């Protein structure tokens, strides 16, 4: 299988990306591939896992890699896995002083901490760093993901029945994973970093998970901030109402930096704009920015503007 499967997937990739040559699958490309061969998503996922196993150089950002054969076996053995999250860490830059603050960046569905870490570094040419600030990139456990069919498994923060705001929210999954993310935050506090010097955020599903974690739990309201890139809430999400109730009780909540691409074909701009508006109405301080031409992707101008906001919050 070392030759035919990667070659076949390569042909699909060329088709889905209009001939653009790249060894890296973006989430948008993975989604388009699912639509092209959506008649058999389980076989597609199996083929991609074999391809990843045979070609380890393929990017972990691919929507369907999910840890290959070993990852599938681990998930089958522990469907309700609550082990500590695997972490990929970028230490503070050399010469920038001792560790004084931490940024926790959550990946999107099907990605990994290592994958989004490399993605951010590549998109910014290594410039997404701040003196004294450690970057932590957790990896979600393999778990059921309904968008891939009844037996679909993926590295996701929670389940989705459909990629649309009308789909019901996986409240149970969000609560379980929020505790694991909270444990990552607490580990930084245990190292002596004040909660106000910890910022969490993420891309796509990771952005949504960050918002749920920071805004639902009063213990997290002391965070230095939250950022959410290209994400959205389900229409039935209780998070805006819960945070509104906390604010009415006189509690403060962390500010939110929210960004969305105007050309996003996967997570529609209107979904992100609506979520940001719901948070604003609830009383959350939100800085919302739309980026022309940006699809479901990370881009240098977006990330550098985010870096400036982070630096301001941690100053």
C-alpha positions as CSV (number, residue, x, y, z in Angstrom):
1,X,0.0,0.0,0.0
2,X,3.0,2.3,0.1
3,X,2.5,3.5,-3.5
4,X,-1.1,3.2,-4.8
5,X,-2.9,4.8,-1.8
6,X,-0.8,8.0,-1.5
7,X,-0.8,8.3,-5.3
8,X,-4.6,8.1,-5.4
9,X,-5.0,10.6,-2.6
10,X,-2.5,12.8,-4.4
11,X,-4.8,12.8,-7.5
12,X,-7.8,13.7,-5.3
13,X,-5.7,16.5,-3.7
14,X,-4.9,18.0,-7.1
15,X,-8.6,17.9,-8.0
16,X,-9.7,19.5,-4.7
17,X,-7.1,22.2,-4.8
18,X,-7.4,23.2,-8.5
19,X,-3.9,21.9,-9.2
20,X,-2.1,23.8,-6.4
21,X,1.0,21.8,-5.6
22,X,1.6,21.4,-1.8
23,X,2.5,18.6,0.5
24,X,0.3,20.1,3.2
25,X,-3.4,19.4,3.5
26,X,-5.4,22.4,4.8
27,X,-8.7,21.8,6.7
28,X,-10.6,23.2,3.7
29,X,-8.9,20.7,1.4
30,X,-9.7,17.8,3.6
31,X,-13.4,18.9,3.8
32,X,-13.6,19.2,0.0
33,X,-12.1,15.7,-0.4
34,X,-14.7,14.4,2.0
35,X,-17.4,15.9,-0.3
36,X,-15.8,14.4,-3.4
37,X,-15.8,10.9,-2.1
38,X,-18.4,11.4,0.6
39,X,-20.2,8.2,-0.5
40,X,-17.8,6.2,1.5
41,X,-16.3,8.2,4.4
42,X,-15.2,5.3,6.4
43,X,-13.2,3.7,3.6
44,X,-11.7,7.1,2.9
45,X,-10.6,7.5,6.5
46,X,-9.1,4.1,6.5
47,X,-7.2,4.8,3.3
48,X,-5.9,8.0,4.7
49,X,-4.7,6.4,7.9
50,X,-2.8,3.8,5.8
51,X,-1.4,6.7,3.7
52,X,-0.2,8.6,6.8
53,X,1.3,5.4,8.2
54,X,3.2,4.7,4.9
55,X,4.2,8.4,4.5
56,X,5.1,9.9,7.9
57,X,6.2,13.1,6.2
58,X,2.5,14.0,5.5
59,X,1.2,16.9,7.6
60,X,-0.6,16.2,10.9
61,X,-2.9,19.1,9.9
62,X,-4.7,16.9,7.4
63,X,-8.3,16.6,8.3
64,X,-8.3,12.8,8.1
65,X,-4.9,11.6,9.4
66,X,-6.0,11.3,13.1
67,X,-2.9,9.4,14.3
68,X,-3.0,6.5,11.8
69,X,-3.6,2.9,12.7
70,X,-2.1,3.2,16.2
71,X,-4.4,6.2,17.0
72,X,-7.5,4.2,15.9
73,X,-6.5,1.3,18.2
74,X,-6.0,3.6,21.1
75,X,-9.4,5.1,20.6
76,X,-11.1,1.8,20.4
77,X,-9.5,0.8,23.7
78,X,-10.5,3.9,25.6
79,X,-13.5,5.7,24.1
80,X,-14.0,7.9,27.2
81,X,-10.3,8.8,27.6
82,X,-9.7,11.4,30.2
83,X,-5.9,11.1,30.4
84,X,-4.0,14.4,30.5
85,X,-3.6,16.0,27.1
86,X,-0.4,15.6,25.2
87,X,1.4,18.9,25.0
88,X,3.8,20.4,22.4
89,X,5.6,23.4,23.9
90,X,7.5,26.3,22.4
91,X,9.6,27.7,25.3
92,X,10.1,31.5,25.7
93,X,12.6,32.9,23.1
94,X,16.2,32.8,24.3
95,X,17.4,36.1,25.7
96,X,13.9,37.3,26.4
97,X,13.9,36.9,30.1
98,X,12.4,34.2,32.3
99,X,9.0,32.6,31.8
100,X,6.4,35.1,32.9
101,X,3.3,34.2,30.9
102,X,1.7,31.4,28.8
103,X,-0.4,31.2,25.7
104,X,-2.4,27.9,25.2
105,X,-3.3,27.3,21.5
106,X,-6.0,24.7,20.7
107,X,-6.0,23.0,17.2
108,X,-8.9,22.5,14.9
109,X,-10.7,19.1,14.2
110,X,-8.4,16.4,12.9
111,X,-5.2,18.4,13.7
112,X,-2.8,18.0,16.6
113,X,-0.8,20.3,18.9
114,X,2.3,19.6,16.9
115,X,0.5,20.3,13.6
116,X,-0.9,23.7,14.6
117,X,2.4,24.6,16.2
118,X,4.2,24.0,12.9
119,X,1.3,25.8,11.0
120,X,1.6,28.9,13.1
121,X,5.4,29.0,12.8
122,X,5.2,28.5,9.0
123,X,2.5,31.1,8.5
124,X,4.4,33.8,10.5
125,X,7.9,32.7,9.4
126,X,8.7,32.0,13.0
127,X,7.7,35.4,14.2
128,X,4.8,34.4,16.5
129,X,6.7,34.6,19.8
130,X,7.0,37.1,22.6
131,X,9.7,37.6,25.3
132,X,9.1,35.6,28.4
133,X,6.0,33.9,26.9
134,X,5.7,30.1,26.6
135,X,3.4,28.7,23.9
136,X,1.6,25.4,24.7
137,X,-0.2,23.4,22.0
138,X,-2.3,20.6,23.4
139,X,-3.6,17.6,21.3
140,X,-7.1,16.4,21.7
141,X,-7.7,12.7,22.3
142,X,-9.0,10.5,19.5
143,X,-12.8,10.2,19.9
144,X,-16.1,9.7,18.0
145,X,-16.7,12.3,15.4
146,X,-20.2,11.9,13.8
147,X,-19.2,14.0,10.7
148,X,-17.1,11.0,9.6
149,X,-20.0,8.5,9.9
150,X,-21.2,6.1,12.6
151,X,-17.7,4.7,13.2
152,X,-15.7,7.8,12.5
153,X,-12.9,8.7,14.9
154,X,-11.0,12.0,15.0
155,X,-8.8,14.2,17.2
156,X,-11.6,16.6,18.2
157,X,-12.5,18.6,21.3
158,X,-16.2,17.6,21.0
159,X,-18.6,15.9,18.6
160,X,-20.6,17.5,15.8
161,X,-23.7,15.9,14.3
162,X,-23.5,18.5,11.5
163,X,-21.3,21.4,10.5
164,X,-23.9,24.0,11.0
165,X,-25.2,26.2,13.8
166,X,-28.5,24.5,13.8
167,X,-26.9,21.2,14.9
168,X,-27.3,20.5,18.7
169,X,-24.2,21.1,20.8
170,X,-22.3,18.2,22.4
171,X,-22.6,19.5,25.9
172,X,-21.3,16.4,27.6
173,X,-18.2,16.3,25.4
174,X,-17.5,20.0,25.9
175,X,-17.7,19.7,29.7
176,X,-15.3,16.7,29.7
177,X,-12.7,18.3,27.4
178,X,-13.0,21.7,29.1
179,X,-11.8,20.1,32.3
180,X,-8.7,18.7,30.5
181,X,-8.0,22.2,29.1
182,X,-8.5,23.7,32.5
183,X,-5.9,21.2,33.9
184,X,-3.4,22.6,31.4
185,X,-4.1,26.1,32.6
186,X,-3.8,25.0,36.2
187,X,-0.4,23.4,35.5
188,X,0.8,26.8,34.4
189,X,-0.6,28.4,37.6
190,X,1.2,25.7,39.6
191,X,4.4,26.8,38.0
192,X,3.9,30.3,39.5
193,X,2.3,32.0,36.5
194,X,-0.7,34.2,37.5
195,X,-4.0,33.3,35.9
196,X,-4.1,36.8,34.5
197,X,-0.9,36.0,32.6
198,X,-2.4,33.0,30.9
199,X,-4.3,33.3,27.6
200,X,-6.1,30.5,25.8
201,X,-7.5,30.4,22.3
202,X,-7.5,28.3,19.1
203,X,-8.5,27.8,15.5
204,X,-11.9,26.5,14.3
205,X,-13.1,23.9,16.8
206,X,-10.2,24.8,19.1
207,X,-11.4,28.4,19.1
208,X,-14.9,27.3,20.2
209,X,-13.5,25.0,22.8
210,X,-11.4,27.9,24.2
211,X,-14.5,30.1,24.4
212,X,-16.5,27.5,26.2
213,X,-13.7,26.8,28.7
214,X,-13.0,30.4,29.5
215,X,-16.6,31.7,29.6
216,X,-18.6,28.9,31.1
217,X,-16.4,28.2,34.2
218,X,-16.1,31.0,36.8
219,X,-12.7,29.6,37.8
220,X,-11.4,30.6,34.4
221,X,-12.8,34.1,34.4
222,X,-9.5,35.5,35.7
223,X,-7.7,34.5,32.5
224,X,-5.8,37.2,30.7
225,X,-7.9,36.8,27.5
226,X,-9.4,34.4,25.0
227,X,-8.9,34.3,21.2
228,X,-11.1,32.5,18.7
229,X,-10.2,32.1,15.0
230,X,-12.7,31.0,12.4
231,X,-15.2,29.3,14.8
232,X,-18.8,29.4,15.8
233,X,-21.3,28.4,18.5
234,X,-24.3,26.1,18.0
235,X,-27.6,28.0,18.1
236,X,-28.6,26.1,21.3
237,X,-25.3,26.7,23.0
238,X,-25.9,27.9,26.6
239,X,-22.5,29.6,26.9
240,X,-23.7,33.2,26.0
241,X,-26.6,33.0,28.5
242,X,-24.4,31.6,31.2
243,X,-21.8,34.3,30.8
244,X,-24.5,36.9,30.7
245,X,-25.8,35.6,34.1
246,X,-22.3,35.8,35.6
247,X,-21.8,39.4,34.4
248,X,-25.2,40.4,35.9
249,X,-24.0,39.0,39.2
250,X,-21.1,41.5,39.0
251,X,-18.4,39.1,37.9
252,X,-15.8,40.0,35.3
253,X,-15.0,37.8,32.3
254,X,-11.9,37.7,30.1
255,X,-11.9,39.8,26.9
256,X,-12.2,38.0,23.6
257,X,-10.3,38.6,20.4
258,X,-12.4,37.1,17.6
259,X,-11.3,36.8,13.9
260,X,-13.0,35.3,10.8
261,X,-12.1,35.1,7.1
262,X,-14.6,36.7,4.7
263,X,-13.9,33.9,2.2
264,X,-14.3,31.0,4.6
265,X,-16.1,28.2,2.7
266,X,-16.4,25.8,5.7
267,X,-17.3,27.9,8.7
268,X,-19.4,30.7,7.2
269,X,-18.6,34.3,8.0
270,X,-22.2,34.8,9.1
271,X,-21.8,32.0,11.7
272,X,-18.8,33.7,13.3
273,X,-20.3,37.1,13.2
274,X,-23.4,35.9,14.9
275,X,-21.4,34.2,17.6
276,X,-19.4,37.3,18.3
277,X,-22.6,39.4,18.4
278,X,-24.2,37.0,20.9
279,X,-21.2,37.3,23.2
280,X,-21.2,41.1,22.9
281,X,-24.9,41.2,23.8
282,X,-24.1,39.0,26.8
283,X,-21.7,41.6,28.0
284,X,-18.4,40.1,27.0
285,X,-15.8,42.6,25.7
286,X,-15.2,41.4,22.2
287,X,-12.7,42.6,19.6
288,X,-14.1,41.3,16.3
289,X,-12.1,41.5,13.0
290,X,-12.9,40.1,9.5
291,X,-10.1,39.4,7.0
292,X,-10.8,39.8,3.3
293,X,-9.8,36.8,1.2
294,X,-9.1,34.6,4.2
295,X,-10.6,31.1,3.8
296,X,-10.6,28.5,6.6
297,X,-7.0,29.0,7.2
298,X,-4.4,30.8,9.3
299,X,-2.6,33.8,7.7
300,X,0.3,36.0,8.7
301,X,-1.6,39.3,9.0
302,X,-4.2,37.7,11.2
303,X,-1.7,36.0,13.4
304,X,0.5,39.1,13.7
305,X,-2.5,41.2,14.7
306,X,-3.4,38.5,17.3
307,X,0.2,38.6,18.6
308,X,-0.1,42.4,19.1
309,X,-3.3,41.9,21.1
310,X,-1.7,39.1,23.2
311,X,1.3,41.4,23.9
312,X,-1.0,44.1,25.1
313,X,-3.0,41.8,27.3
314,X,0.2,40.3,28.9
315,X,2.0,43.7,29.4
